[in-house]
């Protein structure tokens, strides 16, 4: 099949639908089927999602859409009703921890298993974030975590709550109460 891959968190506007996606879906391809992959679709704008909804129906004969996301609640209902939803469970932490220990060992990084447990307490199930943090804190060849790493998840959740809120003032007041 012919395929188009778009990072929907970077290219997330209605213009992406009108140009990239429309051009690809509406032109003749080399095969009978076209696949459009919209990675991180939960970052797609509401206007872009509404425009895509109509396009999904218009080109359904020869084009299939694959949407990936971490936050399905950010996808509008009309899009959800047009797709088959597949939820992937997180990789069990024991398996992830073994992979992390294997990578650190392979790279010659000195670490303690307790430090891996501490990172998992903060970032599990986000494997990408876990790996990024391991890399960030081991540039010297030794895994050295900040003493307050367990508090980072609290900061992240506060920032996310404010960032995703429609009424930021009310959210900040609510956070201050707790």
C-alpha positions in Angstrom: 0.0 0.0 0.0 1.0 3.6 -0.2 1.5 5.2 3.2 1.9 8.6 4.8 3.2 9.1 8.3 2.5 12.4 10.1 3.6 13.4 13.6 0.2 14.8 14.6 1.6 16.6 17.7 3.8 18.7 15.4 1.6 18.9 12.3 -1.7 19.4 14.1 -3.7 22.1 12.4 -6.6 22.1 9.9 -4.0 23.1 7.3 -2.4 19.7 7.7 -5.7 18.1 6.9 -6.3 20.4 4.0 -2.9 20.0 2.4 -0.9 17.0 3.4 -3.8 14.6 4.2 -6.2 15.7 1.4 -3.4 15.7 -1.2 -2.4 12.2 -0.3 -5.9 10.8 0.0 -7.3 12.4 -3.1 -4.6 11.6 -5.6 -4.0 8.3 -7.5 -1.6 6.0 -5.8 0.6 3.1 -6.9 -1.6 0.6 -5.0 -5.2 0.0 -4.3 -4.9 1.0 -0.6 -3.5 4.0 1.1 -2.7 4.2 4.8 -2.3 7.4 6.7 -0.7 7.1 10.1 -1.3 10.1 12.5 1.1 9.5 15.4 0.3 11.2 18.7 -3.1 12.1 17.4 -4.2 13.4 20.8 -2.1 16.5 20.0 -4.2 17.3 16.9 -6.3 20.5 17.1 -10.0 20.3 17.5 -10.5 22.1 14.2 -8.2 19.6 12.5 -10.1 16.7 14.1 -13.4 18.0 12.8 -12.0 18.4 9.3 -10.5 14.9 9.4 -13.8 13.4 10.4 -15.4 14.3 7.1 -12.3 13.2 5.1 -12.3 9.8 6.8 -15.7 9.1 5.3 -15.1 10.7 2.0 -12.0 8.6 1.2 -13.0 5.5 3.1 -13.0 3.3 -0.1 -9.3 3.4 -0.6 -7.8 5.1 2.5 -7.4 3.8 6.0 -6.4 5.8 9.0 -4.3 4.7 11.9 -4.3 7.0 14.9 -2.0 6.6 17.9 -2.4 8.4 21.1 -1.6 8.4 24.8 -4.7 10.4 25.9 -7.8 9.1 24.0 -10.0 11.4 26.0 -8.6 14.3 23.8 -10.0 12.7 20.7 -13.5 13.9 19.7 -16.3 11.4 19.8 -17.1 11.6 16.0 -13.5 10.4 15.3 -13.7 7.7 18.0 -16.9 6.4 16.4 -15.1 5.9 13.1 -12.2 3.8 14.4 -11.6 0.6 16.1 -9.9 1.3 19.4 -7.1 -0.9 20.6 -5.8 -0.3 24.1 -2.3 -1.5 24.8 -1.5 -2.3 28.4 1.8 -1.0 29.8 4.8 -3.4 29.8 5.0 -4.9 33.3 7.5 -3.0 35.4 9.6 -6.1 36.1 10.3 -6.6 32.4 11.0 -2.8 31.9 13.4 -2.8 34.8 15.3 -5.8 33.4 15.6 -4.0 30.0 16.8 -0.8 31.8 19.4 -2.8 33.8 20.5 -4.6 30.7 21.0 -1.3 28.8 22.9 0.3 31.7 25.1 -2.7 32.0 25.7 -2.8 28.2 26.7 0.9 28.3 29.1 0.3 31.2 27.0 2.6 33.5 27.4 1.9 37.3 24.0 1.8 39.0 22.1 0.4 41.9 18.8 -1.5 41.5 17.3 0.9 44.1 17.9 3.8 41.7 16.0 2.0 39.0 13.1 1.4 41.5 13.1 5.1 42.3 12.8 6.2 38.7 10.0 3.7 38.2 8.1 5.1 41.1 8.1 8.4 39.4 7.8 7.7 35.7 6.2 4.2 35.2 4.6 3.4 32.8 6.2 6.0 30.5 9.1 3.9 29.2 10.4 6.7 27.0 10.6 9.0 30.0 12.3 6.4 32.1 15.0 5.8 29.4 15.4 9.5 28.9 15.9 10.0 32.7 18.3 7.1 32.9 20.4 8.7 30.1 20.2 12.2 31.6 21.4 11.1 35.0 24.2 8.8 33.8 26.3 10.9 31.5 29.3 10.6 33.9 29.2 6.8 33.7 27.4 6.5 37.0 23.7 6.7 37.5 23.2 9.6 39.9 19.7 10.6 40.8 18.7 13.8 42.5 17.7 13.2 46.1 14.2 14.6 45.5 13.3 12.6 42.4 10.2 11.2 44.1 8.8 14.7 44.3 9.1 15.3 40.5 5.9 13.4 39.8 4.0 15.8 42.1 5.4 18.7 40.2 4.6 17.1 36.8 1.0 16.4 37.9 0.5 20.0 39.0 1.9 21.3 35.7 -0.3 18.9 33.7 -3.4 19.9 35.6 -2.9 23.6 35.0 -1.8 23.0 31.3 -4.8 20.9 30.5 -7.4 23.0 32.4 -10.0 25.1 30.6 -10.2 27.4 33.7 -6.6 27.9 34.9 -7.5 30.3 37.7 -10.0 27.8 39.2 -7.5 24.9 38.9 -4.7 26.9 40.6 -7.1 27.8 43.4 -8.1 24.1 43.8 -4.4 23.0 43.8 -3.6 25.6 46.5 -6.4 24.1 48.7 -4.7 20.7 48.7 
